[in-house]
Amino acid sequence: MRVIDTVKEMQETADKLRGEKRIGFVPTMGFLHEGHLALVRKARELADVTVASIFVNPIQFGPTEDLAKYPRDLDRDMKLLEQEKTDILFYPPYDEMYPKGYTTYVQVRGLEDYLCGQTRKGHFVGVATVVAKLFNMVKPHIAVFGQKDYQQLTIIERMVKDLNMDVRIIPYPTVREEGGLAMSSRNTYLSSAERQKALLIYASIKRLQELVKTGETDSLLLKEEARRLLASENGVNIEYVSISDPETLEEVDSVKDRAVYAVAVRIGKTRLIDNAMLGGGVT
Amino acid sequence: MRVIDTVKEMQETADKLRGEKRIGFVPTMGFLHEGHLALVRKARELADVTVASIFVNPIQFGPTEDLAKYPRDLDRDMKLLEQEKTDILFYPPYDEMYPKGYTTYVQVRGLEDYLCGQTRKGHFVGVATVVAKLFNMVKPHIAVFGQKDYQQLTIIERMVKDLNMDVRIIPYPTVREEGGLAMSSRNTYLSSAERQKALLIYASIKRLQELVKTGETDSLLLKEEARRLLASENGVNIEYVSISDPETLEEVDSVKDRAVYAVAVRIGKTRLIDNAMLGGGVT
């Protein structure tokens, strides 16, 4: 695996490659788990050259969020990426990403305001901006994003379409641990008792999918059921429970066709999110 | 000259070209004049393939501005571009530029607030956004922008640097009519009496450059002199007179090294802007 750690080398390499090969890209913040590796495998399947990036993007963290203690382990990440036959690890330094005087931001207006955007002000501007930057460096034909971060995926898809970025976004299904907990670098913060409580999130997904399958369409009722389930153990603090339009992310009153159930909770000091499609023949 | 009028064809063409040739780009809103043609010639000089685009970008016009009556003459523009041996005219349709649900904007914070940004709210978000889009379509190695729109040029340069767009911005000196009036598509609105008054703008530039050359550094005094000169005929309404830092566009108290004198006036219904460098050995 080749490691590239300057923007200039990445762009020159990408320019040379792009003429002959299809470039597949998986941007990450490192501390890789099976969820990331599944994205890398998908990129490898769809492209000739696979690039993964590791960059803990400061501008998507709020002032009270966990930037400083965000877990990092570059050696381990590199071994895992080697095992997956990643061709290039792009590991840009902070100074090149956000030099002195930095002031440009990409806003996907409206989509930023819902779900996690309610509490994580500026988060999705930070995400859209860094992804725009990385796309300009790696110049991929395809880029794979996990459905676990559903709002992020929706925003990136909208940005790519609106700004005519010449890259195809490939959504990849959420990878889950045994028991259904969605894989996340932040799971590492959970004690084993907390991890047990976190299983309620997946239980709420299965419950809502089941209710919709048996004919329930009333969003309010479905959300109440989710809240009831999540609150059935102490220490699961609900940040939001939402049933929304898959594209606009606006809350819907009823699950007519397809809708996204999205949820954010805090268990101890750890914030966990998850989501799943309801209706539209989802089983 | 090849005319391309879909985003898809432009991107496929650019992708093919980019491997072998250097692409030079001049984005315009049409109604071309000698100022634009000088940019095209510069692009031809620096690149192998020259692309000019014509698109009157609605999102950079305010609700009370002159979008509907902005002058257009595609046939004439095409003839002029042919004469300059332009290789490709890119003429994207509105529906492909801003489809239903469009919601993504590029903000170059801070730089947008000064000079024209004070009265033209949202203008430079519109400019940065459309240029980002056009760059993603045309994929140029270089793009030529006139110094006449100094704030626009500064914002584009900052955006390109911040978002790591792989394109080099080439600034081109303001092209002037006999008497010194900066070329602009909007000059076509001026009556001959108004055109005469408009010469005061260039007179104020020459006067300030002369004062600085002879040792004057006090911005307040220089700006007063500019205002006095511009007001020496009736019907020249000053919108702003500014002496600012060439990169941050912040007002400076004194012209120590280099500073930009920028001016916007209204003559009748026509808004005219101009600028020039003061100090730093400019003659």
Contacts between the chains, C-beta under 8 A, distances in Angstrom:
chain1	res1	chain2	res2	distance
A	7	B	164	5.7
A	11	B	164	7.5
A	11	B	166	5.0
A	15	B	18	7.3
A	15	B	166	7.2
A	18	B	15	7.3
A	18	B	18	7.6
A	18	B	19	7.4
A	19	B	18	7.4
A	19	B	19	3.3
A	19	B	20	8.0
A	20	B	19	7.9
A	99	B	161	7.7
A	101	B	158	7.7
A	101	B	247	7.8
A	101	B	248	7.8
A	102	B	162	5.5
A	103	B	108	5.9
A	103	B	109	4.8
A	103	B	110	5.2
A	103	B	111	6.7
A	103	B	158	6.5
A	103	B	162	6.5
A	104	B	106	6.7
A	104	B	107	6.9
A	104	B	108	5.0
A	104	B	109	7.4
A	104	B	128	7.7
A	104	B	158	6.4
A	104	B	159	5.1
A	104	B	162	3.5
A	104	B	163	5.6
A	105	B	106	7.5
A	105	B	107	5.0
A	105	B	109	6.4
A	106	B	104	6.7
A	106	B	105	7.5
A	106	B	106	5.7
A	106	B	107	7.7
A	106	B	163	7.7
A	107	B	104	6.9
A	107	B	105	5.0
A	107	B	106	7.7
A	107	B	107	6.0
A	108	B	103	5.9
A	108	B	104	5.0
A	109	B	103	4.8
A	109	B	104	7.4
A	109	B	105	6.4
A	110	B	103	5.2
A	111	B	103	6.7
A	128	B	104	7.7
A	129	B	163	7.7
A	132	B	163	5.6
A	133	B	162	7.9
A	133	B	163	5.5
A	133	B	164	5.1
A	136	B	163	5.8
A	136	B	164	4.5
A	136	B	165	5.3
A	136	B	166	6.2
A	137	B	164	5.4
A	137	B	166	8.0
A	139	B	166	7.6
A	158	B	101	7.7
A	158	B	103	6.5
A	158	B	104	6.3
A	159	B	104	5.1
A	161	B	99	7.7
A	162	B	102	5.5
A	162	B	103	6.5
A	162	B	104	3.5
A	162	B	133	7.9
A	163	B	104	5.6
A	163	B	106	7.7
A	163	B	129	7.7
A	163	B	132	5.6
A	163	B	133	5.5
A	163	B	136	5.8
A	164	B	7	5.7
A	164	B	11	7.5
A	164	B	133	5.1
A	164	B	136	4.5
A	164	B	137	5.4
A	165	B	136	5.3
A	166	B	11	5.0
A	166	B	15	7.2
A	166	B	136	6.2
A	166	B	139	7.6
A	247	B	101	7.8
A	248	B	101	7.8
